[in-house]
């Protein structure tokens, strides 16, 4: 029997960074560079929840290949 870990519905900033394989500082830099227009908009980020689709977008913006591996 194969067990599959269910995907989460929401991720905290720390969980999102871990899922992307980056530090929280790197996650913030990525968001600052591609998504946020002003530094002030980053303040509430640590309270934000990320959806799986957000992680997919951030992964693409970071130049990481989404799963399955080798599909890029």
MOUR-V759121 format. One record per residue. N is the residue number from 1. PHI is phi in whole degrees, 0 to 359 (* if undefined). OMEGA is omega in degrees with one decimal (NA if undefined). Layout:
n,phi,omega
N,PHI,OMEGA
N,PHI,OMEGA
This chain:
n,phi,omega
1,*,178.9
2,262,176.2
3,255,-179.6
4,244,178.4
5,290,-179.9
6,294,177.9
7,283,179.2
8,282,176.8
9,274,179.9
10,217,179.6
11,233,172.4
12,284,178.1
13,302,-179.8
14,296,179.1
15,295,178.9
16,297,178.4
17,299,178.8
18,298,-179.6
19,297,179.1
20,274,-179.3
21,75,179.1
22,231,175.1
23,283,177.6
24,296,176.1
25,296,177.9
26,294,176.7
27,299,179.2
28,297,177.6
29,297,179.1
30,298,179.4
31,294,179.6
32,299,-176.4
33,288,-171.5
34,255,-168.8
35,238,-173.3
36,274,-179.7
37,276,-176.5
38,230,178.7
39,299,-179.2
40,299,-179.5
41,288,178.9
42,278,-175.8
43,308,-178.4
44,279,-175.7
45,300,-177.6
46,295,177.5
47,262,-176.7
48,284,171.7
49,246,-178.5
50,254,175.4
51,274,175.4
52,305,178.6
53,293,175.4
54,296,-179.6
55,294,177.5
56,297,178.7
57,299,179.5
58,297,177.5
59,297,178.0
60,294,178.8
61,295,178.9
62,280,-179.5
63,81,178.2
64,268,180.0
65,279,176.4
66,291,-179.4
67,287,-2.6
68,287,-176.3
69,302,177.1
70,84,-177.6
71,271,178.8
72,277,NA
